[in-house]
Amino acid sequence: MSGPSPTLDLVGIGIGPANLSLAALLADRGGLRKVFLERKKSFEWHSGIMVPNARMQVHFLKDLVTPVDPTSPYTFLSFAVEEKRLYRLLVSGRTHIPRREFEQYCRWAADRIDDLRFGVAVDTVEFDGDAFLLRSNHGTMRARNIVIATGLQPWLPPCAAGHAPDRVLHAANLLDVPRDLAGRRVAVVGGGQSGAEVVLHLLRAGEQRPSRLLWGTRRGNLFPLDDSPFVEEHYLPNYSRYFHAQPPERRALLNEQQRMSSDGVSAGLLREIYQQLYDLELVEGVARPCDVMVGHQLLGIDQQRHGLLTTWRSADGELVRRHVDVVICATGYRHGLPPVLRGLRDRMPDELPPVRADFSLEWDGPADNLIFVQNAARRDFGVADPNLSLLAWRSATIANSLLGEKRFDTGQVSGAVDWVHADDQLMTGTRGD
């Protein structure tokens, strides 16, 4: 890619499930000159926390393309048929497959799409008045439109800063390097799905199990994911349209009210952890393998001669101090302007610019040069945005905008709840919406 190159219609930055979905929808449709770039050498999906037995929280048919194009050659069912595993999957009775299998499916799709380039790290994006300039380790590219899907940044509590990464780390990096936690005292911070997966992984580590686990969360309990049918309608296109049309203060309130429909723990996983604790303590005689502290917020981590001293504040204000050797923070991810766009920050209305109905950012550039974002619009589209449920629909909306026509049906679908929109044309997904 070094040297002069033509101006492309689209360059995608980042190849995770989000941009892989868009690439799959556009793969066999002419009319766009495009390429998708990824700094990693091959497709990876949350490899740092791909613990054994972790399962998806969504149905396997909510894949890269099926909800908007079930005839696509890149469906999960096509993968299952080609890999000779569909019948066994059906016999298994599963609707939620292992996360590792979803990654296998994504790699399968990535191997079959020609527009993907791995090992290309885009450092900065600029605008020359006519097109975007993308500067990378492979030279400079020009594009009329870009779509950013570089993922969210892991967030650590302020008290976790400044410590050695082998002592205090984010759960996203747990498996990046071999870790020997056998016989050590480990604190896991966070009562969501990731925290629960880490705890079960450590409890099942056998001879590598920590000598003591401390699981702390500021939540009042370890609450299950709310995936009841009417709540699940928050993950339909109809609701995303409704949500996007609400004023900002209303959207913020709804996001908070609906938190447990996206940030809760799968009920089956909670049951597995409870049963594992029962077996270890009451059947195998292990002395209290895990202290579960709900309603406790981590306030401090202090380095001491023989480990770390953690300080927690309970819901009633009491301070609790516990000695540990390692702290694993399953504390979520930060939503903000993707770092690669920092060079365009002064052309945007604020640090986190509004996201339009076609998933393009508001900025002061020409209307024909769009900056699309994937998995960066929870504030604008609700709890479904970082979830895989609307992955294909979001990509189809972006594809329609790029193509300038309604190539994919992104309109209303059947639902039990009637969400009222100010204007049903807001989300047709064509340029100029």
Residue pairs with C-beta under 8 A, 6 or more apart in sequence:
1 117
1 120
1 136
1 138
1 139
1 141
2 138
2 139
3 139
5 139
5 140
5 141
5 142
6 33
6 142
7 130
7 131
7 142
7 143
7 144
8 33
8 34
8 35
8 141
8 142
8 143
8 144
9 32
9 33
9 34
9 143
9 144
9 145
9 402
10 32
10 33
10 34
10 35
10 143
10 144
10 145
10 146
10 147
10 402
11 34
11 35
11 36
11 37
11 132
11 134
11 141
11 143
11 145
11 146
11 147
12 19
12 22
12 23
12 34
12 35
12 36
12 37
12 146
12 147
12 148
12 149
13 19
13 36
13 37
13 122
13 125
13 134
13 146
13 147
13 148
13 149
13 150
13 338
13 340
14 36
14 37
14 38
14 148
14 149
14 150
14 151
14 374
15 23
15 36
15 37
15 38
15 40
15 43
15 110
15 116
15 118
15 149
16 45
16 149
16 151
16 375
17 45
17 64
17 102
17 106
17 388
17 391
18 149
18 374
18 375
18 391
18 394
18 395
19 36
19 147
19 149
19 374
20 36
20 43
20 64
20 106
20 109
20 110
20 113
20 116
21 64
21 65
21 391
21 392
21 394
21 395
22 36
22 147
22 149
22 374
22 395
22 398
22 399
23 34
23 36
23 113
23 115
23 116
24 64
24 65
24 72
24 74
24 109
24 113
24 395
25 64
25 65
25 68
25 69
25 72
25 392
25 395
25 396
25 399
25 408
26 32
26 34
26 115
26 399
26 402
27 74
27 113
27 114
27 115
28 73
29 403
29 407
31 403
32 402
32 403
34 115
35 115
35 116
35 117
35 141
36 115
36 116
36 117
37 117
37 120
37 122
37 134
37 136
38 116
38 117
38 118
38 119
38 120
39 119
39 120
39 121
39 122
40 118
40 119
41 118
41 119
42 107
42 110
42 118
43 103
43 106
43 107
43 110
43 118
44 103
45 99
45 102
45 103
45 106
46 99
46 172
47 175
47 176
48 171
48 172
48 173
48 174
48 175
48 176
49 171
49 172
49 173
49 174
49 175
49 194
49 197
49 198
50 99
50 100
50 103
50 175
51 174
51 175
51 197
51 198
51 200
51 201
52 201
52 204
53 98
53 200
53 201
53 204
54 98
54 99
54 100
54 197
55 96
55 97
55 98
55 99
55 266
55 268
55 269
56 96
56 97
56 98
56 99
56 102
56 388
57 96
57 193
57 225
57 227
57 266
57 387
58 96
58 387
58 388
58 389
59 95
59 96
60 76
60 89
60 94
60 95
60 96
60 97
60 102
61 67
61 76
61 77
62 388
62 389
62 391
62 392
63 75
63 76
63 102
63 105
63 391
63 392
64 74
64 75
64 76
64 105
64 106
64 109
64 391
64 392
64 395
65 72
65 74
65 75
65 392
65 395
66 72
66 75
66 76
66 77
66 392
67 390
67 392
67 393
68 392
68 393
68 395
68 396
68 408
68 409
68 410
69 392
69 396
69 408
72 78
73 112
74 109
74 112
74 113
76 102
76 105
77 86
79 104
79 105
79 108
79 109
80 86
80 89
82 108
83 108
89 97
96 266
110 116
117 138
120 136
120 137
120 138
121 136
121 137
122 134
122 135
122 136
122 340
123 135
123 136
123 137
123 340
124 134
124 135
124 340
124 342
124 343
125 132
125 133
125 134
125 135
125 146
125 340
125 341
125 343
125 344
126 132
126 133
126 135
126 343
126 344
127 133
127 344
127 347
127 365
127 369
128 142
130 369
131 142
131 143
131 144
131 369
132 142
132 143
132 144
132 145
132 146
132 369
132 371
133 140
133 141
133 142
134 140
134 141
134 142
134 143
134 146
144 368
144 369
145 369
145 370
145 371
145 372
145 402
146 370
146 371
146 372
147 371
147 372
147 373
147 374
147 398
148 338
148 340
148 341
148 371
148 372
148 373
148 374
148 376
149 373
149 374
149 375
150 338
150 339
150 340
151 333
151 375
152 333
152 334
152 335
152 375
152 376
152 386
153 333
153 334
153 336
153 339
154 170
154 171
154 172
154 173
154 331
154 332
154 333
154 334
155 170
155 331
155 332
155 333
155 334
156 168
156 170
156 329
156 331
157 189
157 298
157 329
157 331
159 298
159 299
159 300
159 301
160 168
160 301
160 327
160 329
163 301
163 303
163 308
163 327
165 173
166 179
166 326
167 303
167 308
167 325
167 326
167 327
168 301
168 308
168 326
168 327
168 329
169 326
169 327
169 328
169 329
170 328
170 329
170 330
170 331
171 188
171 190
171 194
171 195
171 198
171 328
171 329
171 330
171 331
172 194
172 333
174 198
174 328
180 208
181 202
181 205
181 208
181 209
181 210
181 326
182 205
182 207
182 208
182 209
182 210
183 210
183 211
184 210
184 211
184 325
184 326
185 210
185 211
185 212
185 214
185 307
185 323
185 324
185 325
185 326
186 202
186 210
186 212
186 213
186 214
186 324
186 325
186 326
186 327
186 328
187 213
187 214
187 215
187 216
187 310
187 322
187 324
187 326
187 327
187 328
188 195
188 198
188 199
188 202
188 213
188 214
188 215
188 216
188 328
188 330
189 195
189 216
189 217
189 298
189 327
189 328
189 329
189 330
189 331
190 217
190 329
190 330
190 331
190 332
191 215
191 217
191 218
191 219
191 221
191 222
191 223
191 265
191 294
192 263
192 264
192 265
192 330
192 332
193 225
193 263
193 264
193 265
193 266
193 269
194 330
194 332
195 215
195 217
195 265
195 330
196 222
196 265
196 266
196 269
196 270
196 273
197 269
198 328
198 330
199 213
199 215
199 273
199 290
200 269
200 272
200 273
200 276
202 209
202 210
202 213
203 209
203 213
203 273
203 276
203 277
203 280
203 289
203 290
204 276
209 289
210 326
212 288
212 289
212 290
212 291
212 324
213 289
213 290
213 291
214 290
214 291
214 293
214 310
214 322
214 324
215 290
215 291
215 292
215 293
216 293
216 294
216 296
216 298
216 312
217 293
217 294
217 295
217 296
218 295
218 296
218 297
218 298
219 294
219 295
220 294
220 295
220 315
221 294
221 295
222 265
222 270
222 292
222 294
223 260
223 264
223 265
224 260
224 264
224 265
224 266
224 267
224 270
225 260
225 261
225 262
225 264
225 265
225 266
225 267
226 260
226 261
226 264
227 261
229 416
230 416
230 417
231 258
231 261
232 261
233 239
233 415
233 416
233 417
234 258
234 261
234 382
234 383
234 384
235 261
235 383
235 384
235 387
235 389
235 390
236 390
236 413
236 415
237 390
237 393
237 410
237 411
237 412
237 413
237 427
238 412
238 413
238 415
238 417
238 419
239 382
239 384
239 415
239 417
239 419
240 381
240 382
240 384
240 385
240 390
240 393
240 427
241 412
241 419
241 421
241 424
241 426
241 427
242 419
242 420
242 421
243 251
243 254
243 380
243 381
243 382
244 357
244 380
244 381
244 382
244 426
244 427
245 421
245 422
245 423
245 426
246 254
248 379
251 379
251 380
251 382
252 379
254 382
255 378
255 379
255 382
255 383
258 382
258 383
259 383
261 383
262 383
262 384
262 386
262 387
263 332
277 289
277 290
280 286
280 289
281 287
281 288
281 289
291 322
293 312
293 320
295 314
295 315
296 312
296 313
296 314
296 315
296 320
297 312
297 313
298 310
298 311
298 312
299 311
299 312
299 313
299 319
300 309
300 310
300 311
301 308
301 309
301 310
301 311
301 327
302 308
302 309
302 311
304 323
306 323
307 323
307 324
307 325
308 323
308 324
308 325
308 326
308 327
309 321
309 322
309 323
310 321
310 322
310 323
310 324
310 327
311 319
311 320
311 321
312 319
312 320
312 321
312 322
313 319
313 320
314 320
335 352
335 376
335 378
335 379
336 351
336 352
337 345
337 348
337 351
337 352
337 353
338 373
338 376
341 371
344 363
344 371
345 351
347 363
347 364
347 365
348 361
348 362
348 363
348 364
349 362
349 363
352 379
353 361
353 362
353 363
354 361
354 362
354 380
355 361
355 362
355 373
355 376
355 377
355 379
355 380
355 381
356 362
356 433
357 397
357 426
357 427
357 429
357 433
358 370
358 372
358 397
358 398
358 400
358 401
358 429
358 430
358 431
358 433
359 372
359 373
359 374
359 377
359 394
359 397
359 398
359 401
360 370
360 371
360 372
360 373
360 398
360 401
361 371
361 372
361 373
363 371
365 371
370 401
370 402
370 431
372 398
372 401
374 394
374 395
374 398
375 385
375 386
376 385
377 385
378 385
378 386
384 390
385 394
393 410
396 407
396 408
396 409
396 410
396 429
397 408
397 410
397 427
397 429
398 429
399 407
399 408
399 429
400 406
400 407
400 408
400 410
400 428
400 429
400 430
401 429
401 430
401 431
401 433
402 431
404 430
404 431
405 430
406 428
406 429
406 430
408 429
410 427
410 428
410 429
411 428
412 424
421 427
425 433
426 433
427 433
